[in-house]
Amino acid sequence: MDQKTYDKGLEIRKAVLGEAYVSNALKNVDSFNGPFQDLLNEYCWGSVWGREELPRKTRSMLNIAMISILNRPHELRAHLKGALTNGVTRDEIREILMQVAIYAGMPAAVDSFRIAREVFAEIDKA
């Protein structure tokens, strides 16, 4: 493992998803899932999210579309919050989900719109 890339990834992951979210993920690390968490921090967040060629806002927009299409509601919730942190507006999120509806299907968009509205309501309430 490249410690510098790992540390960079952990820093980016916390900045995008929030300290509490990442701490919660890491508090349950054991010998079984530890290598996976290392992979997430080093490669996903350090090697890819750490690249300068795309801004974090663009990466967040791409993730919303891809995760919506893959029907991963837990990850979608986290990345919607991260997208807002990275400067993606609610209007832009709506437009991303409209694009998902056309290119990936209405069921994917219906669920994603519902989840986005729930996330927005949670944020507004807080």
Stockholm file with secondary structure:
# STOCKHOLM 1.0

chainA/1-126         MDQKTYDKGLEIRKAVLGEAYVSNALKNVDSFNGPFQDLLNEYCWGSVWGREELPRKTRSMLNIAMISILNRPHELRAHLKGALTNGVTRDEIREILMQVAIYAGMPAAVDSFRIAREVFAEIDKA
#=GR chainA/1-126 SS CCHHHHHHHHHHHHHHHCHHHHHHHHHTCCTTTHHHHHHIIIIIIIIITTCSSSCHHHHHHHHHHHHHHHTCHHHHHHHHHHHHHTTCCHHHHHHHHHHHHHHHCHHHHHHHHHHHHHHHHHHHHC
#=GC SS_cons         CCHHHHHHHHHHHHHHHCHHHHHHHHHTCCTTTHHHHHHIIIIIIIIITTCSSSCHHHHHHHHHHHHHHHTCHHHHHHHHHHHHHTTCCHHHHHHHHHHHHHHHCHHHHHHHHHHHHHHHHHHHHC
//
